[in-house]
Amino acid sequence: MNQDRGGETESHWTPRQIAVATAIVAGVTWLVFRGSSVAAYILGRLADVFGTLVVAIAVAYIVWPAVVLFEQPLAFLPRRTRRAASALMVVLGFVGGVVLLVVLTATPLLNESKRLADLAQEWAAALPQEIEALSEKYGYLIPDESIAALREKAFQLAGEIVAFQAALVKGLLLRGWLIVEGLIVPVLAFYFVSDAALLAEGFLASLPAPRRARARAMGEEMNALMHGYVRAAVILCILMGFATGLTLYLAGVRLYITLGFLAGLGFGVPIIGPIVAAVPIGIITLAQVGWRTTLVVLLIYAGLNALENKILRPKVLGGSVRLHPVTVIVALLVGAEFLGVIGVFIAVPVAAVLRVFYTYLRQRVGIEEAPADAPT
């Protein structure tokens, strides 16, 4: 606990702290009860900008170890020049690697997209007939009203599959903002890496002097947590995506690159992500290679999930994100509700950062419970 200059324990908030807390509570209350539509509009307009910022921060954390490594041969340069030169080399190398990966996978992914489109159209055409066949075979077990509703739903789902496919292709082709994002992300990542210390010191300088030491310690803990989480997420996504894609390739599934990429993204979202990714993997595998092979693929996928949860994630992450599974699931639901796909990927690290902030806040306001054996 903090102590004032006279050595007495702080046990109350200052008028300034009370005013700030009151303003925050009033603002949140207004947004919840009166300003939800305004907040939704603002969040919707800022979604792309926020997404770009999140990706740039993630790239900065990914390239940071390489930046530190490449700084060592440049020890003859001034510190800031050395950091900027190393960051520039690493970020350009990262961009080059991403471009090379896109070039190598563009044609296979386009071919798989065409196969997926053909498969979706086949499903859309065959689904109503399958419902008819099932109703003729098992119609005596199902009421006529249920069969009619199921048939109508099948036609509706078939139309939605085709419409979703067309909308997805149109959206990807017409969204020119992707090009702008591709140019902005490495620039932001470069500045986040090269000027990280400067940005942190600028923020600390805006705080009252008595608060800076605690804020610095809290920021260092949050930064270490984010480094560990991003490193773990990247390593696990690559390993699990490659393993899943290889499994599907050996099983004869023709969409193994797309599904491997999807599985990799799924493993980036704890607990829920691998389960969600298993659904399209199981459906497409079943449609292409039959139920026996699908069962084997899903068993291997479940084994990979268990390996990731029990061995790889604790080993790589090192326990830096100490959150209960219930907290993780709630965080994912809240993130998805407010920020969609981006919210799902940032929910867990944000929850972990908030846990760190809450710990320091408890210590700051003096409500940390004393140990049971502490002297009274």
C-alpha positions in Angstrom: 0.0 0.0 0.0 1.1 3.5 -0.7 2.0 5.9 2.1 1.9 9.7 2.1 4.8 11.8 3.0 3.9 11.7 6.7 4.0 7.9 6.7 0.3 7.4 7.2 -1.7 5.0 5.1 -4.0 6.6 2.5 -7.5 5.4 3.3 -9.6 7.8 1.3 -9.9 9.2 -2.2 -9.0 12.8 -3.0 -11.7 15.1 -4.3 -10.2 14.9 -7.8 -10.3 11.1 -7.8 -14.0 11.2 -6.6 -14.8 13.7 -9.4 -13.2 11.6 -12.1 -14.8 8.4 -10.8 -18.2 10.1 -10.8 -17.8 11.3 -14.3 -16.8 7.9 -15.5 -19.8 6.2 -13.8 -22.2 8.9 -15.2 -20.8 8.5 -18.7 -21.1 4.7 -18.6 -24.6 5.0 -17.2 -25.7 7.4 -19.9 -24.2 5.1 -22.7 -26.1 2.1 -21.3 -29.5 3.7 -20.8 -29.6 6.6 -23.2 -26.7 6.6 -25.6 -26.5 3.0 -26.8 -27.4 4.0 -30.3 -24.8 6.7 -30.3 -22.2 4.4 -29.0 -23.1 1.7 -31.6 -22.8 4.3 -34.4 -19.4 5.5 -33.2 -18.1 2.0 -32.7 -19.4 1.0 -36.1 -17.7 3.9 -37.8 -14.4 3.3 -36.0 -14.4 -0.5 -36.4 -12.0 -0.5 -39.4 -9.6 2.0 -37.8 -9.6 0.1 -34.5 -9.0 -3.2 -36.4 -6.0 -1.6 -38.2 -4.6 -0.4 -34.9 -5.0 -3.9 -33.3 -3.2 -5.6 -36.2 -0.4 -3.1 -36.1 0.1 -3.6 -32.4 0.1 -7.4 -32.9 2.7 -7.0 -35.7 4.8 -4.9 -33.4 4.8 -7.5 -30.7 5.6 -10.3 -33.2 8.7 -8.5 -34.7 9.9 -7.2 -31.4 12.3 -10.1 -30.5 13.9 -9.8 -34.0 14.3 -6.1 -33.6 16.2 -6.6 -30.3 18.3 -9.2 -31.9 19.3 -7.1 -34.9 20.1 -4.2 -32.7 23.2 -5.9 -31.3 25.4 -5.6 -34.4 24.5 -1.9 -34.6 25.9 -1.1 -31.1 28.2 1.7 -32.7 25.1 3.8 -33.5 23.2 6.0 -31.0 20.5 4.2 -29.2 17.5 5.7 -30.9 19.1 5.4 -34.4 20.0 1.8 -33.7 16.4 1.0 -32.7 15.0 2.7 -35.7 17.4 1.0 -38.2 16.7 -2.4 -36.7 13.0 -1.8 -36.7 13.0 -0.7 -40.3 15.0 -3.8 -41.4 12.8 -6.2 -39.5 9.4 -4.6 -40.5 10.5 -4.6 -44.2 11.5 -8.2 -43.8 8.2 -9.1 -42.2 6.3 -7.3 -45.1 8.4 -9.2 -47.6 7.7 -12.5 -45.9 3.9 -11.8 -45.9 4.0 -10.8 -49.6 6.0 -14.0 -50.5 3.5 -16.1 -48.5 0.5 -14.4 -50.3 2.2 -15.0 -53.7 2.8 -18.7 -53.0 -0.6 -19.4 -51.6 -2.8 -17.1 -53.8 -3.3 -19.6 -56.6 -4.0 -22.6 -54.4 -6.4 -20.6 -52.3 -8.3 -19.3 -55.3 -8.6 -22.8 -56.6 -9.9 -24.0 -53.2 -12.3 -21.0 -53.1 -13.7 -22.2 -56.5 -14.0 -25.7 -55.2 -15.8 -24.4 -52.1 -18.2 -22.4 -54.2 -19.0 -25.4 -56.4 -19.5 -27.5 -53.3 -21.8 -24.9 -51.7 -23.9 -24.8 -54.9 -24.1 -28.6 -54.9 -25.3 -28.6 -51.3 -27.8 -25.9 -52.1 -29.2 -28.0 -55.0 -29.1 -31.3 -53.2 -30.4 -30.2 -49.7 -34.1 -30.1 -50.6 -33.9 -33.5 -52.3 -32.2 -34.9 -49.3 -35.0 -33.6 -47.0 -37.6 -35.2 -49.4 -35.8 -38.5 -49.3 -35.7 -38.5 -45.5 -39.3 -37.5 -45.2 -40.3 -40.4 -47.5 -38.2 -42.9 -45.5 -39.0 -41.7 -42.0 -42.2 -39.7 -42.6 -44.2 -42.0 -40.3 -42.0 -40.9 -37.3 -42.3 -37.1 -38.0 -45.6 -35.1 -38.1 -46.5 -33.6 -41.5 -46.3 -30.1 -40.1 -42.7 -30.7 -39.0 -41.7 -32.1 -42.4 -43.2 -29.1 -44.2 -41.3 -26.7 -41.9 -38.1 -28.7 -42.4 -38.5 -28.6 -46.1 -39.2 -24.9 -46.1 -36.1 -24.3 -44.0 -34.0 -26.4 -46.3 -35.0 -24.2 -49.3 -34.3 -21.1 -47.3 -30.9 -22.4 -46.2 -29.9 -23.3 -49.7 -30.7 -19.8 -50.9 -28.8 -18.3 -48.0 -25.7 -20.4 -48.9 -25.7 -19.1 -52.4 -26.4 -15.5 -51.3 -23.6 -15.6 -48.7 -21.1 -16.9 -51.3 -22.0 -14.1 -53.7 -21.9 -11.4 -51.0 -18.5 -12.7 -49.7 -16.9 -12.6 -53.1 -18.4 -9.1 -53.9 -17.2 -7.8 -50.5 -13.7 -9.0 -50.9 -13.4 -7.6 -54.5 -14.9 -4.2 -53.7 -13.3 -3.5 -50.3 -10.5 -1.2 -51.4 -9.8 -0.3 -47.8 -7.8 -3.6 -47.5 -5.1 -2.0 -49.7 -4.9 1.1 -47.5 -4.7 -1.1 -44.4 -1.9 -3.2 -45.9 0.1 0.0 -46.3 -0.7 1.6 -42.9 -0.2 -1.5 -40.7 3.6 -1.8 -41.3 4.1 2.0 -40.9 2.2 1.9 -37.5 4.1 -1.2 -36.4 7.4 0.5 -37.2 6.6 3.5 -35.0 5.3 1.3 -32.2 8.6 -0.5 -32.2 11.0 2.3 -32.8 9.3 4.8 -30.5 7.9 2.5 -27.8 10.0 4.0 -25.0 9.3 7.5 -26.2 5.5 6.8 -26.3 5.6 5.3 -22.8 7.6 8.1 -21.3 5.2 10.6 -22.9 2.3 8.9 -21.3 4.0 8.7 -17.9 4.9 12.4 -18.1 1.2 13.2 -18.4 0.6 11.6 -15.0 1.1 13.2 -11.5 4.6 12.6 -10.3 3.6 10.4 -7.3 1.7 8.1 -9.6 4.5 7.5 -12.2 6.4 4.7 -10.4 3.3 2.6 -9.9 2.1 3.3 -13.5 5.5 2.3 -14.8 5.5 -1.0 -12.9 1.9 -1.7 -14.1 2.8 -0.9 -17.7 5.8 -3.1 -17.6 3.7 -6.0 -16.3 1.1 -5.5 -18.9 3.7 -5.2 -21.7 5.3 -8.5 -20.5 1.9 -10.2 -20.5 1.1 -9.0 -24.0 4.6 -10.2 -25.3 3.9 -13.6 -23.9 0.4 -13.9 -25.1 1.1 -12.7 -28.7 4.2 -15.0 -28.9 2.1 -18.0 -27.7 -0.8 -17.2 -30.1 1.4 -16.9 -33.1 3.4 -20.0 -32.4 0.3 -22.1 -31.6 -1.7 -20.8 -34.6 1.2 -21.7 -37.0 1.8 -25.2 -35.5 -1.9 -26.2 -35.2 -2.8 -24.8 -38.6 0.0 -26.7 -40.3 -0.8 -29.9 -38.4 -4.5 -29.7 -39.3 -3.8 -28.8 -42.9 -1.3 -31.8 -43.2 -3.9 -34.1 -41.6 -6.6 -33.0 -44.1 -4.1 -33.3 -47.0 -3.3 -36.9 -46.0 -7.0 -37.6 -45.7 -7.7 -36.5 -49.2 -9.6 -33.3 -48.4 -9.2 -30.9 -51.3 -9.6 -27.8 -49.2 -6.8 -28.5 -46.9 -5.1 -25.1 -47.2 -8.3 -23.1 -46.5 -9.3 -25.4 -43.6 -5.8 -25.4 -42.2 -5.8 -21.6 -42.2 -9.2 -21.6 -40.5 -8.0 -24.1 -37.9 -4.9 -21.9 -37.2 -7.1 -18.9 -36.6 -9.4 -21.0 -34.4 -6.5 -22.0 -32.1 -5.8 -18.3 -31.7 -9.1 -18.1 -29.7 -8.8 -20.1 -26.5 -11.5 -22.8 -25.7 -14.1 -21.7 -28.2 -12.0 -21.2 -31.3 -11.0 -24.8 -32.0 -14.6 -26.0 -31.4 -16.0 -23.4 -33.8 -13.4 -24.3 -36.5 -14.2 -28.0 -36.1 -17.7 -27.5 -37.5 -16.7 -26.5 -41.1 -13.8 -29.0 -41.0 -16.1 -31.9 -40.1 -18.8 -30.8 -42.6 -16.5 -30.4 -45.6 -14.5 -33.5 -44.8 -17.7 -35.5 -44.6 -18.9 -34.2 -47.9 -15.6 -35.1 -49.7 -14.2 -38.3 -48.2 -17.0 -40.0 -46.2 -17.9 -40.5 -42.6 -15.2 -43.0 -41.6 -12.3 -40.7 -42.7 -14.1 -37.8 -41.2 -14.2 -39.6 -37.8 -10.5 -40.2 -38.0 -9.8 -36.6 -38.9 -11.9 -35.3 -36.1 -10.2 -37.6 -33.6 -6.8 -36.4 -34.7 -8.1 -32.8 -34.5 -9.4 -33.4 -30.9 -6.0 -34.9 -30.1 -4.3 -31.7 -31.4 -6.6 -29.6 -29.3 -5.8 -31.6 -26.2 -2.1 -31.3 -26.9 -2.4 -27.6 -27.4 -4.5 -27.1 -24.2 -2.5 -29.4 -21.8 1.1 -29.1 -23.0 1.8 -26.5 -25.7 -0.2 -23.5 -24.4 1.0 -23.8 -20.8 4.6 -24.3 -22.0 4.7 -21.4 -24.4 2.5 -19.0 -22.5 4.1 -19.7 -19.2 1.1 -18.9 -17.1 1.2 -15.2 -17.8 -2.5 -15.1 -18.6 -4.0 -16.5 -15.4 -7.7 -16.5 -16.2 -10.4 -19.0 -15.3 -12.1 -20.7 -18.3 -15.4 -19.1 -17.3 -13.7 -15.6 -17.4 -12.3 -16.5 -20.8 -15.6 -17.5 -22.2 -17.4 -14.4 -20.8 -14.6 -12.2 -22.2 -15.0 -13.8 -25.7 -18.8 -13.3 -25.6 -18.4 -9.6 -24.6 -15.7 -9.0 -27.2 -17.8 -10.6 -30.0 -20.9 -8.6 -29.0 -19.1 -5.2 -29.1 -16.4 -5.6 -31.7 -17.2 -8.7 -33.7 -14.3 -10.8 -35.0 -11.7 -8.4 -33.7 -13.3 -8.5 -30.3 -13.0 -12.3 -30.2 -9.2 -12.2 -30.8 -8.4 -9.4 -28.4 -10.9 -10.3 -25.6 -8.5 -12.6 -23.6 -5.4 -10.3 -23.6 -7.7 -7.4 -22.8 -9.2 -9.3 -19.9 -5.8 -10.2 -18.6 -4.6 -6.6 -18.8 -7.7 -5.5 -16.9 -6.9 -8.1 -14.3 -3.5 -6.5 -13.9 -5.1 -3.0 -13.7 -7.6 -4.2 -11.1 -4.8 -5.6 -9.0 -2.9 -2.3 -8.9 -6.1 -0.4 -8.4 -6.9 -2.5 -5.3 -3.4 -1.7 -3.9 -3.8 2.0 -4.8 -7.1 2.6 -3.0 -6.1 0.5 0.0 -8.6 -2.3 -0.1 -6.0 -5.1 -0.5 -6.8 -7.6 2.3 -4.0 -8.1 4.8 -2.6 -11.6 5.2 -4.2 -13.8 7.9 -1.0 -13.9 9.9 -0.2 -10.2 9.6 0.4 -8.3 12.8 -2.6 -6.1 13.9 
